[in-house]
Amino acid sequence: MAAQGRHGARRLLVQAFYQSQLSGHDGSELLDQFADHPDIDKSDRVYFEQLLEQIEESRAILDTHIAEFGDIPAEQLDPVERAVLWIALAEFCFQPDVPAKVILNEAVELTKSYGAEGGYRYINGLLDKASANLRPADA
């Protein structure tokens, strides 16, 4: 069964940004490719499109946050983990309605599902620092 709602949107975003890193596709190409994805209508399409646009417009800022809160340069990260971090950091920065605990939990779960074995520990540590700095009121 496909993931629904915002969780489904995040799962599709991981796939989209993984693909983007390998293929070089930009946001408009990703929107076109995922418009017909079998799971898009079960997920929160508006949230998917909104986050995709926000991430596309702010990849450099998100990579700066990855360097600031982690110890591995963004370009050296596994593409799945980098995609998960982009999504979570974009949510911290641009989606104040989403609680920090939800963002952290979703990122860890996505990394457990798609990332390298044990990669979720790195994601959790980096996002814990990011949360304390970007969302101090949620801490």
Secondary structure, DSSP 8 states (H G I E B T S, - for coil): ----HHHHHHHHHHHHHHHHHHH---HHHHHHHHTT-TTTTTB-HHHHHHHHHHHHHTHHHHHHHHHHHSSS-GGGS-HHHHHHHHHHHHHHHH-TTS-HHHHHHHHHHHHHHHS-TTHHHHHHHHHHHHHHHH-GGG-
